[in-house]
Amino acid sequence: MAETPTPAIEKKRLQKLYSYDVLDTSPEKEFDDLTKLAAEICEAPIARVNLIDKDRQWSKSIFGIDESSREVPRDITVCQYTILKEQTLEIPNLAKDPRFKNFDYVQHEPHLRYYLGAPLLSPDGYAVGALCVLDYKERKMSDKQRGQLQILANEVVARLELRKQNEELKRLNDHKLKLMKMLSHDMRSPLNGIIGVGSLLSEIIEGDEEQEMLSLMEQSAIQLNQMIDEILSFSLIESEGFTLNRSEVNPVQMTDSMKRLYVPVSRSKGVDLKMEVESDRNVYIDKEKFEQVYGNLLSNAIKFTKPGGEVSSKISIDGNRLLLRVEDSGVGMDDVTVTQLFSNGESSHEVGTSGEKSTGLGLAIVKYFVDLHNGSIDVTSSKGEGTRFTISIPINEDE
């Protein structure tokens, strides 16, 4: 008859075991290393990390014995007794113990004899299983070896706790990302509607005052849209990263779409924006991510250029690389600031020359997306004389 804890304790013990969400999972090196170490310390041929379920024993890690024994009925295990204790259980000879002498693995192959098990005690005191070592001959461990096995058992539990915490953090992170994507989508739709209506109205309204109001509305919507993109992108970068989705992109068409977004912004600030494309040859890049790089650089350039200043961009192709240059006549940066520009992921300025606000995440996203393309960034700047960013990325699929 299989031994079990009292019904109340068994219920809580199983709840604790299931909270680890580890049953029937694949082998993991961190547990296998501890199992192997237990065998070496105890000089035993077999070691296991056994978890005791309601009706079965399932092994998270096995060393030195056939994998077919990974799952066995609970009532033919020795570990069912170990979980009743708060210290190690030692059976010098299984064949001489009436509880185990008739078990198949004692009477027949592999003719197991010795057992030493240390309970896997959760922080709140519930034994979810055991770390055990076995041998084919009768023997007895030293006090030191028994103590070391319990230390390793505690380490197994620490790994289970850490694994659980990591899974909980992952679930929370997934929930956060899902929420942010949903909010981003729900916020972008009305903003894009505002931008679109503003463009239509600007074509039919002639008054200077009305045009200025429309331009301000359109500029605010574009800036808010970019801030939403930056926050979402940075959250994704921190949480799960990105992969490239390359496709054929036409630089002229891409520049035209950027003009529609940023010409109104520059015009409302009184900054002259010139955008040039040297080649209409299609390139193989991730269009969405490159446009975010392009947009961030244009937005920064406009933001840190005073009214009456100039911002220019130029796209060209040099061999198998796409070059994007964005240059401004703005406030510029000293050498120290340029050197540290990407070290903390933020621009040295948080407010533009006309008080424009930003998330401070733009350059971190630029750096990440350029690196993702296996590209490079070159920055030259002088205090009070403007800044030039040059982006270079491969444009062939095999690069």
N, C-alpha and C positions, 0 to 999 in steps of 0.2 A: 504494500500500500504506500503510495507516494506521500511524502510529508509536505505539508504546506504551512505557512504562517496562519495566524488567526484570520477569520474572514475579513475583519475590518482592516487589519494591517495588509493583508494580501490585496485588497482592493486599492489601497493607496500605493502599495508597492508597484502594482501593474500600471497605475496611472502615471507614476514616475517613469517607469520603463518606457511607456508609450510616448511620453513627452519628449524623449530623446529622438524619436522618429528614426531609429537606426536599424530596426529589424528588417531583414531581407535586403539590405543594401549591399553594394559591391565592396570588396576588400579595399582597405585604405592603408597606405604605407605607415602612417603614424601608429596605428594599432598593431600592425604586423611587426614593426620594430620592437615594440614593448613586449610582444609575445616571444619573439626570438631572444630578447634580453633575459626574460624570465627563465627560459630554458637554459641559457648559458650560466646564469647566476646559480641556479639549482643543479646544474650539471645533469639535466634530465633530457631524454630524447624527445619528449612531447610537451607542448604547452598550448593553452587555448584561452581565449576570452569568450566565455559562455554567458549568454543572456537567458534568463529563465522566464519564459512566457507562461500563459495560463496552463497550457497542456503540452508544451514542448520546450526543449533546450535548443537554442540557435546560436551558432558560433560566429561572432564578428571576425575572429581571427583564429587561424589554426596553424600550428608549426609541428612538423615531424610526423603527421599521420594523415591518412587518406581523407580527401575532401568529402567522400560519401557520408562521413559521420557529422557533417556540418549541422544537420537537423536531426534530432532524435526525440522520442517521447520523453516527457519530463520524468515519468515514474521509473525510468531505468537509468537515471543519472545519479552521480554522487553530488553534484553541485546543488541539487535540491536540498541537501542537508547543510551545505555551506552557507546558503542565504539565511539560515535560521540563526547564524552566529554573527558576532561582531569581531571575531578574530579568526585566524587560520584554522582550517580543519585538516588534520593529517590522518591518513589511513595507511599504516605501514605495509599491510598485505590485504588486498581486497578479497582474496580467496579465503581468508580466515575470518572475515567479518560477515556475520549472518545476514546483514542488510544487502550485501553485494555479491556474495559468493556464488549465487546462481545466475548472475547476469551473463548474457551470452558472450560479451567481450572479455569476461573473466574466465569462463569455462572454455571458450574457444578462441580462435584468432580474433584479436592480436594477443590474447592472454595477458591482459593488463594486470598489474599487481599493486603498484604504489600510486598514491594520490595525495597531493597537497594543494589545497585551494584557499584563496583569500577572497573574502566577500567584496563585491563592488558596491560600496556604501555611498549613496548620494549624500549631498551636504545636509539634507534633513533626515538622514539615518535609515533610508530604505535600501535594502540589498537587491539590486536589479539583476545580479548575476555573480559570476566569480571568475577570477584569473587563477587558472590551475596548471599544475605540471603533473605529468604521469610518467611511470617507468614500467619496464617489463619484469622488474625484480623487486623483491622486498628490500626496503631501506628506511632510513630515518634522516631527516634534515636537521641541521644545526639551528639554534635559536637565531643566529645571524641570518641564515638563509630564509627562515620563516618571516623574519622582520623585513627583509629586503623584498620578499614577494608581496607583502602587504603594502609596502611603499609603492611598488609598481602598480598594484591594484588601484591605489589612490590616484596614481597618475592616469590610469585608464579612465577613471571617473572624471578627472579634470579635463581630459580630451573630449569626453562625451558632453560635458557642460559647455565647453568652448564650441563644439560642433553645433550644439543646440542654439547657443547665442548667435553664432554666425548665420544659422538658418533663419532665426527670428529677425536679425538685421536685414537679411536679404529679402524676406517677405515685406518688411516695412519699407525697404528701399524700392521694391517693385511697386508697392502701393503708392509711394510718393511719386514715382515716375509716371505711373498710370494717371494719377491725379493731375500732374503738371502737364502731361500731353493733352488731357481733356480740357484743362483750363486754357492752354495755349490755343487749341483749336477753337474753343468757344469765344475766346477774346479776339483772335485774329479775324474771324469772319466779319464781325461788325466793323472792325478797324479797316479792313480792306474795302468794305462797303462805303465807309466815310471817304477813303482815299479816291475810290472810283467816282462817287458822286461829286466830290470836290473838283476832279478833273473835268467832268462834264459841265459843271456850272461855270468853271473858269472860261470855257469856250463861248458861253452865251451871255455872261454878265460883263458889262463894259466899264462900269464905274471903278475908279482907282481905289476908293475906300473899300468897296465890296471885294475887289480882287485881292486886296491886302488881307482882308479877313479870311477869305477862302484859302489863301496861301498859308496863313498861320494855322488854320484848322488842318490843312493837309500835312504841313510840316509836323505838327504835334502828333498826328495819327501815325506818320511814318516813324518818328522817333520812338513812340510807345511800342509800335510793332517790332522795331529792332531790339528794344529792351526785353521784350517777351522772348524773342529768339535767343538772345544772349543768355538769359536766365535758364531757359530750357536746355540749351546746348551745353552750358557749363554743368548743369545737374547731370546730364547724360554722360559727359566726360568723366565726372567724378565717380559715377555709379557703375556704368557698364561699358563705357567706351563706344566707339563708332567703328564701322567698317566702310570702306569705300564702295560706292555704287557708280562705277564709271560708265559713261555713255558718250556718244559723239555729240559734241557741242560746237555751235558756230559762234566765234568770238564777237562778230558784228551784232548778231541777234541778242547775245547776252548783254553787250554794252548798251544796246537800245533799251532793254528792260531796266538796266541800272539808271539810265538817263531819266526815264519816266519817274523813278523814285527819288532821285537826288537833285535833279535840276530845280524842282520847286523848293527844296530845302535850302539850296545855295542862293537861289534868287531872293527868297524871303529874308535872308541874312545880308544880302548885298555882296555876296562873294561870287566872283566869276569862275564858273566851272567849265573846263574844257576836257572832252573825252575823245580819245583818238584810238583807232584800231588800224594796225599796219597790214594785217593779213586776214582774209576771210576763210582761210583754210580750217576745216574742222579739226578739233582736237579731242583727245580721249581723256576726260577728267570727270570728277564728281561735280556736276553742275551746281547742285544745291549748296555743297560745302564751299566751292570756289566763290559762288556769289556772296556767301556770308563773309568770306575773307575780303572780297572786293568791297562789299557794302560797309564793313567795319572800318576799312582804311579810308574810304571816302567820307564816312560820317565823322571820323576823328579829324581828318584834314579840314573839313568845313568847320567843325566845332572849335578848333584851335587856331582858326584864321579870322582876323578882324574884318569887319565890313570894309569893302574896297579892295580886299586882297584877292589872291588867285589860288585856285586848286586845279591841278591837271592830272589826268590819268592816261596811260598809254599801254595798250596790249600789243605785243609783238611775239614773233616766233624765231627762236635761235636754234637751228638744228632740230633736236628732238625735245626741246624744252619751251614751255610757254612762259613768257616774261610779263609781269604786271608791274608797272611803276606808278605810284601815286605820290605826287609832290605838291607841297603847299608853301605859301609865303607867310606862314603863321608864326606863332610865338617861339617855336623851336625848343631844343633841349641842349643841355650841356653834355660833355663827354661822359660824366659819371652817370647821368640819368639814362643815356643811350645804352651804356654797358649793362645797367641793371633793369632795362626795360622789360625783359621777359622773365626775370628771376623770381618775381613774386606774382606774376600774372596780371599786373595792373599797370595802367598808365600812371605816370607821375602826376597827371592832372586829372581832377575829377569833375571840374566845372569848366565849361567852354568860355570863350572870350565874351559871349553875350549871356553868360549864366546858364548855358545848357547843362542839363543833368545827364548822368550816365550810370550804368551799373558798375563800371570799372573792370568788366570782365572781357571786353572786346579783344584786347591783344592776346589774352590767354587763349581765347578761342581761335584767333588767327594762327598763333604758333602751333596749336594742336592740329588744326586742319592742314597746315602746310607740312608739318612733320608726317602726318598720315599719308600725304601724297608723295612722301620721300623727297620733299622739296627743300628750299632754303630761303632765308630772309636776310636781306641786307638793309641796314638803316644808317643813313647819314643825316646829321642835323647840326645846326649851330644856333645858339641862343639868340633869339630875336630875328633870325634869318630864314626860318622855315625848316621843314623836314622832308626827306624823301625815303619812301619804302620801296624796295624792289623785291618782288616775289618771283622765284624760279621753280617750276615744277615740271616733271616729265609728262609728256603728252601721249606716249605710246602705251598700249595695253600691257606689253611685256615688261615695262619698267615700273 
